[in-house]
Structure formats: structure tokens, C-alpha cells
Amino acid sequence: MQGIKSADDASPEQIEAFYVCNRTGESLLKKAVDEGEAVSENPRLDVGILVSGLWGCIESILLKKSDAAYWKTGKAFTNRFIDL
């Protein structure tokens, strides 16, 4: 989000702590692929893209960078992103 500095000087351990949801999603996606319920050639990449997209969706509501019609219905907006 705007105004938040990237932690590019943090240790790998510190950075990894920020990606708990990514790693959980990656594990769940791998399981779904193994069970034949999902398709993914690269679960880490696919989950990373989805999490980044969700953050972008949230940011667009908080910073009012989405269509003004959705500024007061942020939950519906983000839920629709998740559904897609």
C-alpha cells in the first residue's frame, strides 16, 4: 500500500514471517492439486498472484481508487474478487 516501505533490507526470516498466508495458501493449493480438485503448475506463483491481487483490491477500496459506486460497499467488492 502507499506509504509502506518495502522491507528489502530485512533478513530472510523476517521477510518469510510476512508470508504466512501465502505459505498456507500454497500448501492448500498443493493438496487440492494432489487430490485432483485444482490445476496449478506453480502453486507458489499462483497463490502469490492471488494474494497480491486481493491486496490491490483492498487498497483500491481504502484509497478510493475503484469505481466510486463501490466505495461504501468494500466488503461486497472484495468478496466478488475472491469469488472470481
Helices and strands as residue ranges (DSSP letters): H 12-17, H 20-34, H 43-62, G 68-70, H 74-83
